[in-house]
């Protein structure tokens, strides 16, 4: 394939229409269609250009174990476009066979977070999303002996998102002190926090 034809295909696969691709390269849209067909690329009905953030979301959704077809359906693009985005993001294609469902199988998303698949009988199974859970949240949950709440976050002390050693993780909460300063409000709020994170301090001395 000639260099310009390759550029045409790349530009079209980014979500641009035949007409817009033609305008960019100074070619009639029918000519663009012939180049696309010659390259074995399915011509879609209407183009949809994905932003950088959307392309990142495509990669993350695919890395959760979803197929190109399912990923394309979710973001309104063709499977070919998904494959192109993955290739440009240096994400290797994979088979969607049984090996993707192996317990303990780990994947890394575009932000560097590790996702892991756990047993359905695990007490932390409810923390899974799309069949996987972020490993740093799982490690913290195991340390606490309970599932994490939706208002709890886990931070990596050294900033390395793949370093999920217990000593590198710290629990943060999004719960804020209630508005107003009535003693009754503050005592109630403090009691909830202590009951959740330091129940031993509620015991009578």
PyMOL commands that set and color helices and strands:
alter all, ss='L'
color gray80, all
select helices_A, chain A and resi 3-13+18-25+29-38+52-63+68-75+79-88+98-101+125-127+135-144+166-168+183-197+199-202
alter helices_A, ss='H'
color red, helices_A
select strands_A, chain A and resi 106-108+114-116+133-134+152-156+169-173
alter strands_A, ss='S'
color yellow, strands_A
deselect
rebuild
show_as cartoon
